[in-house]
Amino acid sequence: MPQLPALRDVIARHGLNASKALGQNFLLDGQLLARIARIPGDLKDADVFEVGPGPGGLTRALLQAGARVTAVERDRRCIPALVELSDAFPGKLRVIEDDAMEIDAPALFVGKPHIASNLPYNIGTALLVRWLSTDWSPWWQSLTLMFQKEVADRIVANTGDDAYGRLAVLAQWRSTAKLAMPVHRSAFTPPPKVMSAVVHITPDGAPEGVKFAVLERLTAAAFGQRRKMLRQSVKGLPGALEALEAVGIEATRRAETVSVAEFVEVARVMSR
């Protein structure tokens, strides 16, 4: 295992002040990073896709766990530090300077990688929805992702929870989403104003006869006016009220009382 300089020294040497505009907050605690790298399981000789590695804190933990890492970073200030890390792990780290929202990530891999990232706050939810909307079985094996705690809570929420909404349904209807570990704000440089958490998502079998686009439109309408009854919130969605009746869901209910399985049944009827 190569001897690596302290992350603080790497940041100072390359002048890598975290960019608020890019949603950057750097993790420097090596033990914490190693714990995150263990969440997907044994990564020896496994492919991992990382978005927004910054100075390479999680990247080095993934490499030390034996992974082959493909890291996409749009902040060119970070590229020299990542190249140094690539030199320390020959053949194990591929660095791509690009925008994760623009790149064709599946085309970068022959097999199915794990995705592990301390996601930039400003694109984290958008990337998650993109990865969840892919054809099933998905192009990835698992997702191990850092979010603001309030976003993590929305992903793993149960029916009736205050945080339960569209994101929970999209994450859970054909996947298992778990809160893997909380991360205190003091672990970051600079410390964000909010707490964070790591979510681990693994794909399950997809319910038959349900189109993702239909479920996405249904949940967007239902939770877009979450305090209103379903008969009001989804009335503009063709076939939604008829599907509620067919499934036996009272249109006087509110979205937060409708389980993931019930949303799936309504979407199945609408998908026909």
C-alpha positions as CSV (number, residue, x, y, z in Angstrom):
1,M,0.0,0.0,0.0
2,P,1.6,3.3,-1.0
3,Q,2.3,6.0,1.6
4,L,0.0,8.9,0.9
5,P,0.3,12.5,2.1
6,A,-2.3,13.8,4.5
7,L,-5.4,15.1,2.7
8,R,-5.0,18.5,4.4
9,D,-1.5,18.8,2.9
10,V,-2.9,17.8,-0.6
11,I,-5.6,20.5,-0.3
12,A,-3.1,23.2,0.9
13,R,-0.5,22.3,-1.8
14,H,-3.0,22.5,-4.6
15,G,-4.9,25.5,-3.2
16,L,-8.2,23.5,-3.2
17,N,-10.6,25.7,-1.3
18,A,-14.0,24.0,-1.5
19,S,-16.3,25.8,-4.0
20,K,-19.7,26.7,-2.8
21,A,-20.9,27.1,-6.4
22,L,-20.0,23.5,-7.1
23,G,-21.6,22.2,-3.8
24,Q,-18.2,21.0,-2.5
25,N,-17.5,19.9,1.1
26,F,-14.4,17.8,1.5
27,L,-14.2,14.8,3.9
28,L,-10.8,14.4,5.5
29,D,-11.2,11.8,8.2
30,G,-9.4,8.7,6.9
31,Q,-11.1,6.2,9.3
32,L,-14.6,7.6,8.3
33,L,-13.8,7.4,4.6
34,A,-12.6,3.8,5.1
35,R,-15.9,3.0,6.8
36,I,-17.8,4.4,3.8
37,A,-15.7,2.4,1.4
38,R,-16.7,-0.8,3.2
39,I,-20.5,-0.2,2.9
40,P,-20.8,-1.7,-0.6
41,G,-19.0,-4.9,0.6
42,D,-15.8,-6.4,-0.8
43,L,-14.5,-4.1,-3.4
44,K,-11.3,-6.0,-4.3
45,D,-11.0,-5.9,-8.1
46,A,-14.5,-4.3,-8.3
47,D,-15.3,-1.3,-10.5
48,V,-16.5,1.8,-8.8
49,F,-17.9,5.0,-10.3
50,E,-17.3,8.1,-8.3
51,V,-18.8,11.6,-8.9
52,G,-17.1,14.7,-7.6
53,P,-14.0,13.2,-5.9
54,G,-12.5,16.6,-5.2
55,P,-9.0,16.2,-3.7
56,G,-9.6,12.4,-3.6
57,G,-10.5,11.5,0.0
58,L,-13.1,8.8,-0.7
59,T,-11.1,7.9,-3.9
60,R,-8.1,6.9,-1.9
61,A,-10.3,4.9,0.5
62,L,-11.9,3.0,-2.4
63,L,-8.5,2.3,-3.9
64,Q,-7.1,1.1,-0.6
65,A,-10.1,-1.3,-0.5
66,G,-8.9,-2.8,-3.7
67,A,-11.3,-1.1,-6.2
68,R,-10.7,0.1,-9.7
69,V,-12.1,3.6,-9.6
70,T,-13.4,5.8,-12.5
71,A,-13.8,9.3,-11.1
72,V,-15.5,12.1,-12.9
73,E,-14.6,15.6,-11.7
74,R,-15.6,18.9,-13.4
75,D,-13.4,21.1,-11.1
76,R,-10.1,21.3,-13.0
77,R,-8.3,22.5,-9.9
78,C,-8.7,19.0,-8.5
79,I,-7.3,17.2,-11.5
80,P,-3.6,17.4,-10.6
81,A,-4.2,16.0,-7.1
82,L,-6.2,13.1,-8.6
83,V,-3.5,12.5,-11.2
84,E,-1.0,12.2,-8.3
85,L,-3.3,9.6,-6.7
86,S,-3.5,7.7,-10.0
87,D,0.3,7.6,-10.1
88,A,0.3,6.1,-6.6
89,F,-2.1,3.3,-7.7
90,P,-1.0,2.4,-11.3
91,G,-3.8,1.1,-13.4
92,K,-6.4,1.5,-10.7
93,L,-7.7,5.1,-11.1
94,R,-9.2,6.6,-14.2
95,V,-9.8,10.4,-14.0
96,I,-12.2,12.0,-16.3
97,E,-12.6,15.8,-16.4
98,D,-16.2,16.3,-17.2
99,D,-19.7,17.1,-15.9
100,A,-21.4,14.1,-14.3
101,M,-24.8,15.5,-15.5
102,E,-23.6,15.4,-19.1
103,I,-21.4,12.3,-19.3
104,D,-22.7,8.9,-20.5
105,A,-21.7,7.0,-17.4
106,P,-22.9,3.5,-18.4
107,A,-20.7,3.6,-21.5
108,L,-17.6,3.9,-19.3
109,F,-18.0,0.3,-18.1
110,V,-18.1,-3.2,-19.5
111,G,-19.6,-4.7,-16.4
112,K,-21.7,-3.3,-13.6
113,P,-19.9,-0.9,-11.3
114,H,-20.8,0.1,-7.8
115,I,-21.4,3.8,-7.5
116,A,-19.9,5.5,-4.4
117,S,-19.8,9.3,-4.0
118,N,-19.8,12.1,-1.6
119,L,-22.2,13.8,-4.0
120,P,-22.1,17.6,-4.6
121,Y,-25.1,18.9,-2.8
122,N,-26.4,20.8,-5.8
123,I,-26.7,17.8,-8.1
124,G,-27.1,14.9,-5.7
125,T,-30.9,14.4,-6.0
126,A,-30.9,14.9,-9.8
127,L,-28.2,12.2,-10.2
128,L,-30.0,9.8,-7.9
129,V,-33.3,10.1,-9.9
130,R,-31.4,9.5,-13.1
131,W,-29.7,6.4,-11.7
132,L,-33.1,5.1,-10.4
133,S,-34.8,5.8,-13.7
134,T,-32.5,3.5,-15.8
135,D,-33.8,0.3,-17.4
136,W,-34.0,-2.6,-14.9
137,S,-31.8,-4.5,-14.2
138,P,-29.7,-1.3,-13.8
139,W,-26.2,-0.7,-15.1
140,W,-24.9,-0.4,-11.5
141,Q,-24.6,-3.0,-8.7
142,S,-25.2,-0.6,-5.7
143,L,-25.4,3.0,-4.7
144,T,-23.4,4.3,-1.7
145,L,-24.1,8.0,-1.6
146,M,-23.6,10.9,0.8
147,F,-26.5,13.4,1.0
148,Q,-27.7,16.1,3.3
149,K,-29.5,14.3,6.2
150,E,-32.9,15.7,5.2
151,V,-32.5,14.3,1.7
152,A,-31.3,10.9,3.0
153,D,-34.4,10.8,5.3
154,R,-36.6,11.4,2.3
155,I,-35.0,8.5,0.4
156,V,-35.5,5.9,3.2
157,A,-38.8,7.2,4.7
158,N,-41.7,5.0,5.4
159,T,-45.4,5.7,4.7
160,G,-46.7,8.3,7.0
161,D,-43.3,9.7,8.0
162,D,-43.0,13.5,7.7
163,A,-40.2,12.9,5.2
164,Y,-42.2,10.4,3.1
165,G,-42.7,11.6,-0.5
166,R,-41.9,11.1,-4.2
167,L,-38.2,10.4,-3.6
168,A,-39.0,7.5,-1.2
169,V,-41.4,5.9,-3.7
170,L,-38.9,6.2,-6.6
171,A,-36.1,4.8,-4.5
172,Q,-38.0,1.9,-2.9
173,W,-40.5,0.5,-5.5
174,R,-37.8,-1.7,-7.0
175,S,-34.8,-1.2,-4.7
176,T,-33.9,-1.5,-1.0
177,A,-32.8,1.8,0.5
178,K,-31.1,2.0,3.9
179,L,-29.5,4.7,6.0
180,A,-26.0,3.3,6.3
181,M,-24.5,5.9,8.6
182,P,-24.9,9.5,9.8
183,V,-22.0,11.9,9.3
184,H,-21.6,14.9,11.5
185,R,-21.1,18.3,9.9
186,S,-17.8,18.7,11.7
187,A,-16.3,15.9,9.6
188,F,-16.3,18.2,6.5
189,T,-14.0,21.0,5.4
190,P,-15.6,23.5,5.4
191,P,-18.3,22.3,7.8
192,P,-21.7,22.6,6.1
193,K,-24.7,24.1,7.9
194,V,-26.5,20.8,7.9
195,M,-25.9,17.2,9.0
196,S,-25.2,14.5,6.4
197,A,-25.8,10.8,6.0
198,V,-24.8,7.9,3.7
199,V,-27.5,6.0,2.0
200,H,-27.0,2.5,0.5
201,I,-29.3,1.3,-2.2
202,T,-29.4,-2.1,-3.9
203,P,-31.7,-3.1,-6.8
204,D,-34.5,-5.6,-6.4
205,G,-36.8,-7.1,-9.0
206,A,-39.0,-4.7,-10.8
207,P,-42.8,-5.1,-10.5
208,E,-44.2,-6.2,-13.8
209,G,-46.3,-4.0,-16.0
210,V,-45.2,-0.7,-14.4
211,K,-43.5,2.1,-16.4
212,F,-41.1,4.3,-14.5
213,A,-42.3,7.4,-16.3
214,V,-45.9,6.8,-15.3
215,L,-44.9,6.3,-11.6
216,E,-42.8,9.4,-11.7
217,R,-45.7,11.5,-13.1
218,L,-48.1,10.0,-10.6
219,T,-45.9,10.7,-7.5
220,A,-45.0,14.2,-8.8
221,A,-48.7,15.1,-9.0
222,A,-49.7,13.4,-5.7
223,F,-46.9,14.9,-3.6
224,G,-46.8,18.2,-5.5
225,Q,-49.9,19.1,-3.5
226,R,-49.4,16.7,-0.6
227,R,-51.8,18.4,1.8
228,K,-54.7,18.0,-0.6
229,M,-56.8,14.9,-1.2
230,L,-55.8,12.7,-4.1
231,R,-58.9,13.6,-6.0
232,Q,-57.6,17.1,-6.2
233,S,-53.9,16.6,-6.6
234,V,-54.0,14.0,-9.4
235,K,-57.1,15.1,-11.2
236,G,-55.1,16.6,-14.0
237,L,-53.3,13.3,-14.7
238,P,-55.2,11.3,-17.4
239,G,-56.4,8.0,-16.0
240,A,-55.3,8.6,-12.4
241,L,-58.7,8.9,-10.7
242,E,-60.0,5.9,-12.6
243,A,-56.9,3.9,-11.6
244,L,-57.4,4.9,-7.9
245,E,-60.9,3.5,-8.1
246,A,-59.8,0.3,-9.9
247,V,-57.2,-0.4,-7.2
248,G,-59.6,0.5,-4.3
249,I,-57.9,3.5,-3.0
250,E,-60.2,6.2,-1.7
251,A,-59.7,9.5,-3.5
252,T,-60.2,11.3,-0.2
253,R,-56.8,10.0,1.1
254,R,-53.7,12.1,1.0
255,A,-50.5,11.1,-0.7
256,E,-48.5,10.6,2.5
257,T,-50.9,7.8,3.5
258,V,-50.4,5.8,0.3
259,S,-47.8,3.1,0.5
260,V,-45.1,2.4,-2.1
261,A,-47.0,-0.8,-3.0
262,E,-50.2,1.1,-3.5
263,F,-48.6,3.7,-5.7
264,V,-47.1,0.8,-7.8
265,E,-50.6,-0.7,-8.2
266,V,-52.1,2.6,-9.4
267,A,-49.2,3.1,-11.8
268,R,-49.6,-0.4,-13.1
269,V,-53.2,0.3,-14.0
270,M,-52.2,3.6,-15.6
271,S,-49.4,1.9,-17.6
272,R,-51.8,-0.4,-19.5
